[in-house]
Amino acid sequence: MNLSIKILWIITASSFFNACHLSSEQGPVGLKALQKAQKKGKLSTDEYTIIDITKQNINKYSKPSVFTSSKRPKINYSKTYSDAVRQYDTLTLQVVDTAQEGSLGPGNGGTLQLGPIEVPKSGKISIPYAGDFKIIGKEITEVQKEIQQAYSTVFNTARVTVGRVSRIPLRANVIGIANNPGQQTIDREGITLADLVAKSGGTQQEPFTCEYILHRGKLRYQLNSKDITSGNILAQDSDILEIRRSSDRSVTILGAVNRPGSYPFPNSRSYLDDFIGAGGGFREDSANLSGVYLFRNTPSKTTDIYRFNMRDPEGVIAASRFIAHGNDIIYVTEAPLTRWNRTIRNILPFSQLSSFNGLAN
């Protein structure tokens, strides 16, 4: 059952029981009314748990939400940045013969220049007088050492220098609510997804209110801001990082507050009283401070209902320490006198009309 439908049913059931008598527990979702409704079978106890928050149990129930991100992305290190040789790198090779009369040319400095040499997909290059070399994945210094050893068996006075003149850059795309979305270059070792976000100018809203979808090849990973900022997930060629507004980083506040509505988290960890403040605080003329409720869906498809008595200083402290979760619904009940006055205002026009009709007759 949808949470909003559940709340509507609870309010209806509670109003029915509240109509029987007035007490400090009254309100559209009075605790005693809910408990009575459960006992009489109006509400399934399997679907709802009602918890009165006190200083004795606040630590038990005030827990950070657990974000279940998908498994950690797999990394293909051949697609991450490395100084090692990779396909399509362009290399040059210079061989200098230091002998007075060497085979590469007369006198000191006889040289052989080779290149540019584009590294093929096979990763194998052929060097005159030295043979074939498999070089993909090897550092330039390692390639140079191998060719030097091969030349030394033929020209023991030869000195080899290998250089890289160009390479095709690795690129990833950042899309969504980045300040400057677009293609980003992976231009040094250790570039992570967090670096890609920074290169894109950060996010348009607080990072902790965003969710991140990593498209890597045919795989898709859902990540949160903690995964991005502290996960050290290496970026790789052709990644697409999609940044979205998180669907579960807001709380709705209803009832006797000045500005009911849905509000985003002001901080990465936000509390019940943060959202009461966002809603403009309680309506002084109508709020029942002993009936502040927080509705929360659980992973087992039930609803926990937390009640706070904010007439009591301990209740105010509890509200400042109770951690909110995404998609929580806060409901502030109305004082009994407010509902009575509303009832009178609704009845009064009909009673006046009846009196007028009596005079007319």
Secondary structure as the mmCIF struct_conf table of DSSP 4:
data_model
#
loop_
_struct_conf.conf_type_id
_struct_conf.id
_struct_conf.beg_label_comp_id
_struct_conf.beg_label_asym_id
_struct_conf.beg_label_seq_id
_struct_conf.end_label_comp_id
_struct_conf.end_label_asym_id
_struct_conf.end_label_seq_id
HELX_RH_AL_P HELX_RH_AL_P1 LEU A 3 ASN A 18
TURN_TY1_P TURN_TY1_P1 ALA A 19 CYS A 20
TURN_TY1_P TURN_TY1_P2 SER A 24 GLU A 25
BEND BEND1 GLY A 27 GLY A 27
TURN_TY1_P TURN_TY1_P3 PRO A 28 VAL A 29
HELX_RH_AL_P HELX_RH_AL_P2 LEU A 31 LYS A 39
TURN_TY1_P TURN_TY1_P4 LYS A 40 GLY A 41
BEND BEND2 LYS A 42 LEU A 43
TURN_TY1_P TURN_TY1_P5 THR A 45 GLU A 47
STRN STRN1 TYR A 48 ASP A 52
TURN_TY1_P TURN_TY1_P6 LYS A 55 ASN A 57
HELX_RH_AL_P HELX_RH_AL_P3 ILE A 58 TYR A 61
HELX_LH_PP_P HELX_LH_PP_P1 SER A 69 LYS A 74
HELX_RH_3T_P HELX_RH_3T_P1 TYR A 77 LYS A 79
BEND BEND3 THR A 80 THR A 80
BEND BEND4 ASP A 83 ALA A 84
TURN_TY1_P TURN_TY1_P7 GLN A 87 TYR A 88
STRN STRN2 THR A 90 ASP A 97
BEND BEND5 ALA A 99 ALA A 99
TURN_TY1_P TURN_TY1_P8 GLN A 100 GLN A 100
STRN STRN3 GLU A 101 GLY A 102
TURN_TY1_P TURN_TY1_P9 SER A 103 LEU A 104
STRN STRN4 GLY A 105 PRO A 106
BEND BEND6 GLY A 107 GLY A 107
TURN_TY1_P TURN_TY1_P10 ASN A 108 GLY A 109
STRN STRN5 GLY A 110 GLU A 118
HELX_LH_PP_P HELX_LH_PP_P2 VAL A 119 PRO A 120
TURN_TY1_P TURN_TY1_P11 LYS A 121 SER A 122
STRN STRN6 LYS A 124 ILE A 127
TURN_TY1_P TURN_TY1_P12 PRO A 128 ALA A 130
STRN STRN7 GLY A 131 LYS A 134
TURN_TY1_P TURN_TY1_P13 ILE A 136 GLY A 137
BEND BEND7 LYS A 138 LYS A 138
HELX_RH_AL_P HELX_RH_AL_P4 ILE A 140 SER A 152
TURN_TY1_P TURN_TY1_P14 THR A 153 VAL A 154
TURN_TY1_P TURN_TY1_P15 ASN A 156 THR A 157
STRN STRN8 ALA A 158 SER A 166
HELX_LH_PP_P HELX_LH_PP_P3 ILE A 168 PRO A 169
STRN STRN9 LEU A 170 GLY A 176
BEND BEND8 ILE A 177 ILE A 177
STRN STRN10 ALA A 178 ALA A 178
BEND BEND9 ASN A 179 ASN A 180
STRN STRN11 GLY A 182 ILE A 186
BEND BEND10 ARG A 188 ARG A 188
TURN_TY1_P TURN_TY1_P16 GLU A 189 GLY A 190
STRN STRN12 THR A 192 THR A 192
HELX_RH_AL_P HELX_RH_AL_P5 LEU A 193 LYS A 199
TURN_TY1_P TURN_TY1_P17 SER A 200 GLY A 201
STRN STRN13 THR A 203 THR A 203
BEND BEND11 GLN A 204 GLN A 205
HELX_RH_3T_P HELX_RH_3T_P2 PRO A 207 THR A 209
STRN STRN14 CYS A 210 ARG A 216
TURN_TY1_P TURN_TY1_P18 GLY A 217 LYS A 218
STRN STRN15 LEU A 219 LEU A 223
HELX_RH_AL_P HELX_RH_AL_P6 SER A 225 SER A 230
BEND BEND12 GLY A 231 GLY A 231
HELX_LH_PP_P HELX_LH_PP_P4 ILE A 233 ILE A 233
STRN STRN16 LEU A 234 LEU A 234
HELX_LH_PP_P HELX_LH_PP_P5 ALA A 235 ALA A 235
TURN_TY1_P TURN_TY1_P19 ASP A 237 SER A 238
STRN STRN17 ILE A 240 ARG A 245
TURN_TY1_P TURN_TY1_P20 SER A 247 ASP A 248
BEND BEND13 ARG A 249 ARG A 249
STRN STRN18 SER A 250 GLY A 255
BEND BEND14 ALA A 256 ALA A 256
STRN STRN19 VAL A 257 VAL A 257
BEND BEND15 ASN A 258 ARG A 259
STRN STRN20 GLY A 261 PRO A 264
BEND BEND16 PRO A 266 ARG A 269
STRN STRN21 TYR A 271 TYR A 271
HELX_RH_AL_P HELX_RH_AL_P7 LEU A 272 ALA A 278
TURN_TY1_P TURN_TY1_P21 GLY A 279 GLY A 280
BEND BEND17 GLY A 281 GLY A 281
STRN STRN22 PHE A 282 PHE A 282
TURN_TY1_P TURN_TY1_P22 GLU A 284 SER A 286
STRN STRN23 ALA A 287 ASN A 297
TURN_TY1_P TURN_TY1_P23 PRO A 299 SER A 300
BEND BEND18 LYS A 301 LYS A 301
STRN STRN24 THR A 303 PHE A 308
TURN_TY1_P TURN_TY1_P24 MET A 310 ARG A 311
BEND BEND19 ASP A 312 ASP A 312
HELX_RH_AL_P HELX_RH_AL_P8 PRO A 313 ARG A 321
HELX_LH_PP_P HELX_LH_PP_P6 PHE A 322 PHE A 322
STRN STRN25 ILE A 323 ILE A 323
HELX_LH_PP_P HELX_LH_PP_P7 ALA A 324 ALA A 324
TURN_TY1_P TURN_TY1_P25 GLY A 326 ASN A 327
STRN STRN26 ILE A 329 GLU A 334
HELX_LH_PP_P HELX_LH_PP_P8 ALA A 335 ALA A 335
HELX_RH_AL_P HELX_RH_AL_P9 PRO A 336 ALA A 360
#
